[in-house]
């Protein structure tokens, strides 16, 4: 935001390009305790149900057409009821942390938008907002380990409790 303010001050009529690389939704997942607590228990119903809830919400918001159907289930992803109790608790914890992390990113983008509005540049701005990690983040896998770093996303997210 300081960089944009400087650009606008030094060259007020000149366009600029800003790339915000937030790192959110990418391993290692981490979020402050207040954000993790906000989502505590929200995903205890599991990912089978969550994908249904998400699609229902996307339809309500008009993000997808009303006739949109869920994609077929990925063969290598177990259904929620196939997991042990410990695997479900860990996986729900991953989803809580992912939600808190992406909410944090959204808040930061909102701060950036507010700064642009304050500078009078919001009407001249084009946003391409892409947030993700090639789809759902794969930390934890089905065995409670990190599939991308191999060493400790499970340790990190469970230690922040």
Secondary structure, DSSP 8 states (H G I E B T S, - for coil): -HHHHHHHHHSTTS---------TTSSS----HHHHHHTTTTTTTHHHHHHHHHHHHHHHHTSS-TT-------TTS--GGGS-HHHHHHHHHHHHHHHHHHHHHHHHHHHHHHHHHHTT-GGG--------SSSS--TBTTTTB-SSSSS-HHHHHHHT-
